[in-house]
Amino acid sequence: KPRKQHKKMKRALMALLLAYKLKFATLIPTMIGGLVLLVSTTALAGFFFAIFAALLGLRGN
């Protein structure tokens, strides 16, 4: 009987581990997507800032 209980516990642990792995597998693309969004937003802001600075520089002359 203790052997059967051990097997049940091991199966439950494997299910938990699998769920954790799946959660981690879905978390990675989300993190990558967030990073890409952050980088693109920063690049866009930098681009507009460069245009703004160029316009101010041209207007000054």
C-alpha positions in Angstrom: 0.0 0.0 0.0 2.7 2.6 0.8 4.2 1.8 -2.7 0.9 2.7 -4.4 0.8 6.0 -2.4 4.3 6.8 -3.4 3.4 6.2 -7.1 0.4 8.5 -6.8 2.6 11.2 -5.2 5.2 10.9 -7.9 2.5 11.2 -10.6 1.1 14.4 -8.9 4.6 15.8 -8.6 5.2 15.1 -12.3 2.0 16.9 -13.2 3.0 19.9 -11.2 6.4 20.0 -12.8 4.9 19.7 -16.2 2.5 22.6 -15.5 5.4 24.7 -14.2 7.4 23.9 -17.3 4.4 24.9 -19.5 3.9 28.1 -17.6 7.6 28.9 -18.1 7.4 28.1 -21.8 4.5 30.6 -22.2 6.3 33.2 -20.1 9.4 33.3 -22.3 7.7 34.5 -25.5 5.7 37.0 -23.5 9.0 38.4 -22.0 10.6 38.5 -25.4 7.6 40.3 -26.9 7.7 42.8 -24.1 11.3 43.4 -24.6 10.8 43.9 -28.4 8.0 46.4 -27.7 10.1 48.3 -25.2 13.1 48.5 -27.6 10.9 49.6 -30.6 9.2 52.2 -28.5 12.5 53.5 -27.3 13.9 53.5 -30.8 10.8 55.4 -32.1 11.1 58.0 -29.3 14.8 58.4 -30.1 14.0 58.9 -33.8 11.5 61.6 -33.1 13.8 63.2 -30.7 16.5 63.3 -33.3 14.2 64.9 -35.9 13.1 67.4 -33.3 16.7 68.3 -32.4 17.5 68.6 -36.1 14.6 70.9 -36.7 15.6 73.0 -33.7 19.1 73.2 -35.0 18.0 74.2 -38.5 15.6 76.8 -37.1 18.4 78.3 -35.0 20.5 79.3 -38.0 
